[in-house]
Amino acid sequence: MTKRKIPAEAGAPKPKRKSKKQVPFSVPKNAATKALIARNATDSPLLRLPLEIRNKIWTEVLGDRLVHIDYYAYDSDSDGISNFNKDRPCHESEWRHVVCQDDRPEGSPPQRITTKGDDSEFVYWKTTHDECDTAYSRDSFIDFNRQIYDPHNPDTIDCRFSSGHDTMRLTIMRSSRQIYVEANQVLWTTNTFSFTDPMAFKRFMSTRNVHQKRMLRNLRLEFEWSLPDSSKAWNSALIMPIVRSLSGLRNLRLFMSYDMGEALYTSVSNAYGWPVGSTLCEGLEKLSILPLQSVETAMISPKWSSTVGGWTEAQKKAAAGRIRNLLLNPNGAEVYAEAQRKQKELFREEREREAALKAQLRREHEEFLARKRSTEEKKMVVVV
């Protein structure tokens, strides 16, 4: 039975819910906020320092770093166990990041690591960013274990294997409006943001405001082209609205992994200068419209590669060099626009050929039906 409302309550307007939408700091409107800002600028020992010194402090705290960023989302099934899902937002989702402690040039040779035990010696090779796994970021490692692994089977993970990498100390930006404005500039202009997952890159850029994306100066992308649908995913992530919004991007680092044979590389590179012009570079070619000042590229074979007669190191460097030259072309915007125009022209001609072929088939079918009707009519006349 529903509760009967009192007449006074039935006509009363419902209170409006306050919006929880987060907005960036704006110009203060009231006198109290303006007075607080003015008092901080004169009374705070930190904010009384010259701007040049404050910028050095902000850079030391949260600038000049290589930051690996990823996005994690989980769906709980009927048993209460969370399942990993990056493709869509879920009720349990969060961003993870770690600050790289082993930032070396792309394509650096692996380091030989030797660990000694009581009666044995273990040797392994560590490549760049092998330990930069955002899943084991120190600040959220315990929550990560709770969300992904079955609590009834504690042997599924050993917390000792946490990478221990630092995370960005972003809480300083919440201390005051002036610190936020000054440190925000340092955060986006001095750090290099690194992405290995195309969907995380697309989600990150789609959720930043225009000012943040314009301030971003340094970017690192990692392409696992040997994995199924990897190139298609990156082509979908590097859409033109996102690329155009990164108008302040100046330095780009690309780390690419692909598996192919020497003979195949020779044939495709001689034909049209692979990988430029292939489906692998459809997304990357869009970045050529940006005023990039430096591009660092490296091409390697995947660790699991077992291709006999695989392509040589010289061929990998040549392929990476073609991509670098494409992106550093000062006329990149015009070249890309001309390539798009030619592609549209080809598509238009293809559609016209298909339409002409369909029209021809339709005419032939109509002529066939007309001949068939004429033959049947003649037969009927003979019978009569």
C-alpha positions in Angstrom: 0.0 0.0 0.0 1.4 3.4 -1.0 1.6 6.1 1.6 -1.0 8.8 1.1 0.6 12.3 0.7 -0.5 15.3 2.7 -1.9 18.0 0.4 0.8 20.4 1.5 3.5 17.9 0.7 2.0 16.9 -2.7 2.4 20.4 -4.1 5.8 21.2 -2.6 8.6 21.4 -5.1 11.3 18.8 -4.8 14.7 20.2 -3.8 17.2 20.2 -6.6 20.3 18.0 -6.3 23.6 19.7 -6.4 25.7 18.8 -9.5 28.8 16.7 -8.7 30.5 17.7 -12.0 34.1 18.7 -11.4 35.3 21.9 -13.0 38.8 23.4 -13.1 39.7 26.4 -11.1 38.3 29.6 -12.4 38.7 33.3 -11.6 37.5 33.9 -8.0 34.1 35.6 -7.8 33.7 36.6 -4.1 35.8 39.1 -2.1 36.6 36.5 0.6 38.4 34.2 -1.9 40.3 37.2 -3.4 41.4 38.3 0.1 42.6 34.8 0.9 44.6 34.6 -2.3 46.2 38.0 -1.6 47.0 37.0 2.0 48.6 33.7 0.9 50.8 35.6 -1.6 52.2 37.8 1.2 52.1 35.6 4.3 53.0 32.1 2.9 56.8 31.5 3.1 56.5 29.3 0.0 54.5 31.7 -2.1 56.6 34.7 -1.2 59.5 33.1 -3.1 60.2 34.4 -6.6 58.3 32.7 -9.4 61.5 31.2 -10.9 62.3 29.5 -7.6 58.8 28.3 -7.1 58.8 26.8 -10.6 62.0 24.9 -9.8 60.3 23.5 -6.7 57.2 22.4 -8.7 59.5 20.8 -11.2 61.4 18.9 -8.5 58.1 17.7 -7.0 56.1 16.7 -10.1 58.0 17.6 -13.3 60.6 16.2 -15.7 59.4 12.6 -15.4 58.4 9.7 -17.6 54.9 8.7 -16.4 53.3 5.4 -17.5 49.5 5.7 -17.5 46.9 2.9 -17.8 43.2 2.4 -17.1 41.8 -0.5 -15.2 38.1 -1.5 -15.0 36.5 -4.5 -13.5 33.1 -6.3 -13.7 32.0 -8.5 -10.8 30.4 -11.8 -11.8 27.8 -13.8 -9.9 30.5 -15.3 -7.7 31.7 -11.9 -6.6 35.1 -12.2 -8.4 36.1 -9.2 -10.3 37.0 -9.6 -14.0 39.4 -7.4 -15.9 37.9 -5.2 -18.6 39.5 -2.2 -20.3 37.1 -1.7 -23.1 34.3 0.0 -21.3 33.7 1.8 -18.0 32.5 -0.4 -15.1 31.5 0.3 -11.5 35.0 -0.5 -10.4 37.5 1.5 -12.5 40.5 3.7 -11.9 43.5 5.2 -13.5 47.0 3.8 -12.5 50.4 5.3 -13.1 54.0 4.8 -12.2 57.0 7.1 -12.6 59.7 5.3 -14.6 62.9 4.7 -12.8 64.8 3.4 -15.8 64.2 5.9 -18.6 66.6 5.1 -21.4 66.5 5.9 -25.1 64.0 3.9 -27.1 65.6 0.7 -28.5 68.4 0.6 -26.0 70.0 -2.9 -25.8 68.9 -5.1 -22.9 70.8 -5.1 -19.7 72.3 -8.4 -18.4 71.2 -8.9 -14.8 72.8 -11.6 -12.6 71.4 -12.7 -9.2 73.3 -15.1 -7.0 71.7 -17.6 -4.7 73.1 -20.0 -2.1 74.4 -22.5 -4.6 73.2 -21.1 -8.0 73.4 -18.1 -10.3 70.4 -16.8 -12.2 70.9 -14.6 -15.3 68.2 -12.7 -17.2 68.0 -9.8 -19.6 66.0 -6.7 -18.7 64.8 -4.5 -21.5 63.6 -0.9 -21.1 60.4 -0.4 -19.1 60.1 -4.2 -18.2 59.3 -3.3 -14.6 57.1 -0.3 -15.4 53.9 -2.1 -14.8 51.1 0.2 -13.6 49.3 -2.9 -12.1 51.9 -2.9 -9.4 51.9 0.8 -8.6 52.8 1.1 -4.9 50.0 3.5 -3.8 47.2 1.2 -5.0 48.8 -2.3 -5.0 46.7 -3.7 -2.1 43.4 -2.5 -3.7 44.5 -4.0 -7.0 45.0 -7.4 -5.3 41.7 -7.2 -3.6 39.8 -6.4 -6.8 41.5 -8.9 -9.2 42.5 -12.0 -7.2 40.4 -14.5 -5.4 40.7 -13.9 -1.7 40.1 -17.6 -1.0 43.3 -18.4 -2.8 46.0 -16.2 -1.4 48.8 -18.0 -3.3 47.7 -16.4 -6.6 50.0 -13.4 -5.9 53.0 -12.5 -3.9 53.0 -8.9 -2.7 56.8 -8.9 -2.6 56.9 -8.6 -6.4 55.6 -5.0 -6.3 57.8 -2.9 -8.5 58.0 -0.2 -5.8 58.0 2.6 -8.4 57.0 6.1 -7.3 53.8 7.8 -8.2 53.1 11.4 -8.8 52.5 13.5 -5.7 49.5 15.3 -7.1 48.0 16.2 -3.7 50.2 19.3 -3.6 47.9 20.8 -6.3 45.0 20.7 -3.9 46.7 23.0 -1.3 45.8 26.3 -2.9 44.5 27.9 -6.0 47.8 29.7 -6.8 49.9 26.5 -6.4 47.4 24.6 -8.7 47.7 27.2 -11.5 51.6 27.3 -11.3 52.1 23.6 -10.8 49.6 22.6 -13.4 51.7 24.3 -16.0 54.8 22.4 -14.9 52.9 19.1 -14.8 51.8 19.2 -18.4 54.7 20.9 -20.1 57.7 19.1 -18.5 56.5 15.5 -18.0 56.4 12.7 -20.7 53.1 10.8 -20.7 53.5 7.2 -21.8 50.8 4.8 -23.0 50.9 1.2 -24.1 47.2 0.6 -24.4 45.3 2.5 -27.1 42.0 2.5 -25.3 43.6 4.0 -22.2 45.2 6.7 -24.4 41.9 7.5 -26.1 40.0 7.6 -22.8 42.6 9.8 -21.1 42.7 12.3 -23.9 38.9 12.4 -24.2 38.5 13.2 -20.5 41.1 16.1 -20.4 40.0 19.7 -20.9 41.2 21.7 -23.9 43.8 23.7 -21.9 45.4 20.5 -20.5 45.8 19.0 -24.0 47.2 22.2 -25.4 49.8 22.3 -22.7 51.0 18.7 -23.2 54.5 18.8 -24.7 55.9 15.3 -24.5 54.3 12.0 -25.4 55.4 8.3 -25.6 53.4 5.6 -27.4 54.1 1.9 -27.5 52.8 -0.2 -30.4 52.6 -4.0 -30.2 51.7 -4.4 -33.9 52.4 -8.2 -33.8 49.4 -8.7 -31.6 46.0 -9.3 -33.2 44.0 -6.2 -33.9 46.6 -4.0 -32.3 47.1 -1.7 -35.3 43.3 -1.4 -35.7 42.9 -0.4 -32.0 45.6 2.3 -32.3 44.1 3.6 -35.6 40.8 3.9 -33.7 42.4 5.7 -30.8 44.4 8.2 -32.9 41.3 10.0 -34.2 41.6 13.4 -35.8 39.8 15.4 -33.0 42.2 14.1 -30.4 45.2 14.7 -32.7 44.2 18.3 -33.5 43.7 19.0 -29.8 47.3 18.2 -29.1 48.5 21.4 -30.8 51.2 21.9 -28.2 52.9 18.5 -28.6 56.5 19.0 -29.6 58.4 15.8 -28.6 57.2 12.3 -29.5 58.7 8.9 -28.6 57.5 5.7 -30.5 58.4 2.2 -29.5 57.1 -0.3 -32.0 57.2 -4.1 -32.0 56.6 -6.2 -35.2 57.5 -9.7 -36.4 58.3 -10.3 -40.1 60.8 -12.1 -42.3 63.7 -10.5 -44.2 62.4 -11.5 -47.6 58.9 -10.1 -46.9 60.4 -6.8 -45.6 62.5 -6.4 -48.7 59.5 -6.9 -51.0 57.2 -4.5 -49.3 59.8 -1.8 -48.6 60.8 -1.8 -52.2 57.2 -1.6 -53.3 55.9 1.3 -51.3 58.4 2.1 -48.5 56.8 0.0 -45.7 55.6 0.7 -43.1 54.6 4.2 -44.3 51.5 3.9 -46.4 50.4 0.6 -44.8 47.4 0.1 -42.5 49.8 0.0 -39.5 50.5 3.7 -39.9 47.0 5.0 -40.6 46.8 6.5 -37.1 50.4 7.6 -36.9 50.2 9.5 -40.2 47.7 11.9 -38.6 50.4 13.0 -36.1 52.3 14.5 -39.1 50.0 17.5 -39.0 51.4 18.6 -35.6 54.5 20.9 -35.4 56.7 18.3 -33.9 60.3 19.2 -33.1 61.8 15.9 -32.2 60.7 12.3 -32.9 62.5 9.3 -31.4 61.6 5.9 -33.0 62.6 2.3 -32.3 61.5 -0.9 -34.0 62.1 -4.3 -32.5 61.0 -7.9 -32.9 58.7 -9.2 -30.1 60.3 -11.3 -27.4 58.3 -14.4 -28.4 59.4 -14.1 -32.1 60.5 -17.3 -33.6 60.6 -16.3 -37.2 63.4 -18.0 -39.1 65.3 -15.6 -41.2 63.7 -12.6 -39.5 64.5 -9.1 -40.6 67.8 -7.6 -39.7 68.6 -4.7 -37.2 69.4 -2.5 -40.2 66.0 -3.1 -41.7 64.3 -2.3 -38.4 66.2 1.0 -38.2 65.3 1.8 -41.8 61.6 1.2 -41.1 61.7 3.3 -37.9 63.5 6.0 -39.8 60.8 6.2 -42.4 58.2 6.9 -39.7 60.4 9.5 -38.1 60.9 11.3 -41.4 57.2 11.2 -42.1 56.4 12.8 -38.7 59.1 15.5 -39.0 58.2 16.6 -42.5 57.7 20.4 -42.2 55.0 20.1 -44.8 53.3 17.2 -43.1 49.9 18.9 -42.8 49.8 19.6 -46.6 51.1 16.1 -47.4 48.5 14.5 -45.2 45.7 16.6 -46.6 46.8 15.8 -50.2 46.9 12.0 -49.3 43.4 12.3 -47.8 42.2 14.1 -50.9 43.6 11.4 -53.2 42.1 8.7 -51.0 38.6 10.3 -51.2 39.0 10.6 -54.9 39.8 6.9 -55.1 36.8 6.0 -52.9 34.6 8.2 -55.2 35.8 6.5 -58.3 35.3 3.1 -56.7 31.7 4.0 -55.8 31.1 5.3 -59.3 32.5 2.0 -60.8 30.3 0.0 -58.4 27.2 2.1 -59.3 27.9 1.7 -63.1 28.4 -2.1 -62.6 25.1 -2.3 -60.7 23.3 -0.3 -63.4 24.8 -2.5 -66.2 23.7 -5.7 -64.3 20.2 -4.2 -63.9 19.9 -3.4 -67.6 21.1 -6.8 -68.6 18.6 -8.4 -66.2 15.8 -6.3 -67.6 16.8 -7.2 -71.2 16.8 -10.9 -70.2 13.3 -10.6 -68.7 12.1 -8.8 -71.8 13.5 -11.5 -74.1 12.0 -14.2 -71.9 8.5 -12.5 -72.1 8.8 -12.1 -75.9 9.7 -15.8 -76.3 6.8 -16.9 -74.2 4.4 -14.7 -76.1 5.5 -16.1 -79.4 5.0 -19.6 -78.1 1.5 -18.8 -77.0 0.7 -17.4 -80.5 2.0 -20.6 -82.2 -0.2 -22.7 -79.9 -3.3 -20.7 -80.7 
